Amino acid sequence: DVVLVLDEKPHPTFKREGNDLVVQQRVPLKQALCGFATTLTHLDGRQLRVEVKEVVSDGFVKVVKGEGMPISKTNGAQKGDLKLRFRVDFPRELTDDQKAELKRIL
């Protein structure tokens, strides 16, 4: 019998969860409420632009289908998903005018 032990090295940007890749991203409150686009360099060197039109709450996950790791036994024909997990950065303080404007529009 031959036993192979694979040790996965941690990546500075991506974390693997099964066949999915997970990226943690921080987003300012304004972008979290109004939408934004983010670009990241994929493992294969491609620049991948992801548009986020949803309102993003802390912990929100945006799924990009088919941009994860190749699924074994499919010869790369199928891939897992890329998951962008967001943390929302709130401002440390607001002026009275900013608070009043937020109360008015929300």
Residue pairs with C-beta under 8 A, 6 or more apart in sequence:
8 16
11 43
13 23
13 40
13 41
14 21
14 22
14 23
14 43
15 21
15 22
15 23
15 24
16 22
16 69
17 83
18 80
19 68
19 69
19 70
19 71
19 79
19 80
19 81
20 68
20 69
20 80
20 81
20 82
20 83
21 43
21 67
21 68
21 69
21 80
21 81
21 82
21 83
22 82
22 83
22 84
22 85
23 40
23 82
23 83
23 84
23 85
24 85
24 87
25 38
25 84
25 85
25 86
25 87
26 86
26 87
26 88
26 89
27 36
27 38
27 52
27 56
27 86
27 87
27 88
27 89
28 88
28 89
29 88
29 89
29 90
29 91
31 56
32 55
32 56
32 57
32 86
32 88
33 55
33 56
35 51
35 52
35 53
35 54
36 51
36 52
37 49
37 50
37 51
37 52
38 49
38 50
38 52
38 84
39 47
39 48
39 49
39 50
40 47
40 48
40 50
41 47
41 48
42 48
42 67
42 82
48 64
48 67
48 82
50 62
50 64
50 84
52 62
52 84
52 86
54 60
54 62
56 62
56 86
56 88
57 88
58 86
58 87
58 88
59 85
59 86
59 87
60 85
60 86
61 83
61 84
61 85
61 86
62 83
62 84
62 86
63 81
63 82
63 83
64 81
64 82
64 83
64 84
65 81
66 78
66 79
66 80
66 81
67 79
67 81
67 82
68 79
68 80
68 81
68 82
68 83
69 79
69 80
70 76
70 78
70 79
71 78
71 79
71 80
94 102
